Amino acid sequence: MSDNGKLVISLDFELYWGVRDKKSLESYKENLLGVWTAIPAILELFEKYGIHATWSTVGFLFLKSREELIDNCPQQKPVYLNSNLSPYEHIYNIGSNEEEDPYHFAPSLIQKIISYPYQRIGTHTFSHYYCLEQGQNINSFKADISAAINVGKKYGLKIKSLVFPRNQCEEKYLLVCKEFGITSYRGNPSSLFYKASDEKGEHKLKRVARLCDAYINISGHNCYSIEEIKNNNLPLNIPASRFLRPYSKTLEHLEPLRLKRIISDLNYAAKNKLVYHLWWHPHNFGTNLNENLSFLESILKHFSLLRRNFGMESLNMEELSKHLLRNE
């Protein structure tokens, strides 16, 4: 692996399993259905620009029917203090399969992702598991990760990377990840307003700070040296750099600032031979698809320029961790 800057991209693929109540589903229905158009379009852009990406996928989405999903659920499930966080009771009310219920099943989309070059499937846990919420414990987390690894095997996949839902990383759970062969995960930027917390800790001030940081440089470039990543214990922490916020008609006048923020980050990573980790959800592109794709293509065009001028590389999480572990 060359000593150049690196662009790492990861997407959190969850569909309805990241949403819990019917009211939220109704208000977000267009975004969720839009995933079926967004993912093929994103894949086409990735292939056009030679982009390697990790698609961290909720295990539920792999299954082809409600019956198969029920059969593959772990016996030990999280018992969240807030019962709305648990998807398990909801399973009995969903449709029978992908054709009948595109909010809860996506095996054909997973197959499509696998069919494109340089794309890797990671896990977003089996049930969109919340590691910092009250009521769950390490044993139910272990059962969840075991189910996620096993469902990947149905596709001939060896799951090697993980993205924690809501970025709720619990340090002591990392040993469980290592036990199941996971070699990398996406951690959080070091700034306080990106620090992982449970629902109660997600106060308005933190959300406002993150929103502002998407347009102006508050937290820094959030790029990382190979040495920083390599010095972690397994699984390796490949921290997030920037959430690719979706297009907003309300904030349309700020779009040039949003692009400038990311371009500036990429320039800094390329010139200083650092790792830059960009992430988002496919459902973020579910509406305003043309605007979101145009914005993404502007980023990828600039990356191509940095690849020519500075040798910047595109790697998915699995590739980066594999290279680092091989060097060790």
C-alpha positions, 0 to 999 in steps of 0.5 A: 500500500502506497504512502498516500492519502486515502478516501474511505467511504462507508454507507449505513444500509438499514431501511425501516430498521433505523426507524421505529414508530409508524408516525416516523415511517409515514413521514419518511416513506418517500426516503425509504422507497427512494433507496431502491433508486438511489443505490443503483445510481450510487453504484453507477457513480462508484463504478464510473470513478473507481470508488471502493466502498463498504455497505454496512448492512442490517442483518434483517435485510438479508432475509428473503421472507418474514418466516426466514427472518423469524427463524434466524433471530437470536434466542437472546434479544436486547431488552431495552428500557425504551421498548420502542427501540426493539424491532423484534415484536414489530417483525410479526406485523411486516409483509411476507417478502421483499416484493410485498414489503420493500421497507423491511427486506432487501436481498436483491439490493444486497446482491446488486451491491455485491455484483459491483467491483470494489464494494464490500458488505459489512454489518450494521449489526443484525437488528440495528442494535443500540449498544449504549441504551439501557436494558441491553447487555454484552450477552445480547450483543454477542448473540446479535453479532453472531446472527449477523455473521451467520446471515452473511454466510448465506451469501458466501460473505465473511463479514469483516467490518462493522458500523455501530447503529447511531455510532453507539460504540461500547468499548468493552463490546469490541472484544466480541467483535474481534472474537467473530473476526471483525477487523475494523469498525467506524469510530467517531471523530474526537470532537465532543459533539460527535461523542457517542451517547444514548438517546438522552445524551443527544441534546439539541446543542450537539445536533446544532453544532454538528449541523454547523460543522457541515458548512464551516470548519468547527471541529477540524478536518478530522483526517487520520494518519495510518499510524493512528489507525494502526496503533489501535487494538483489533478491531481497528478503529477507522474513525469517521471524518464527515457525514455527507448530509443530504441536500436541503431545499431550505439550506440550498443557498449554503450548498457551496459552503457544504461542498467547500467544507468537504473539498477542503478536507480532501485536499488536506488529507491528500497533501498530508497523506492522511485517511479521510472517511466519508459516510452516509445512509442510502436513504439520505439520497431517497429524495432529491436524488438528482441534487444529491447525486450531483453533489456526490459526483462533484466530490468524486470528480475532485477525488479523481483530481487528487488521485492524479496529482497526489496519488490519493487512493480509494479503499473500503474499510476491509481493504484498509484494515487488511493492508495494515494487518498484513504490514504488521 
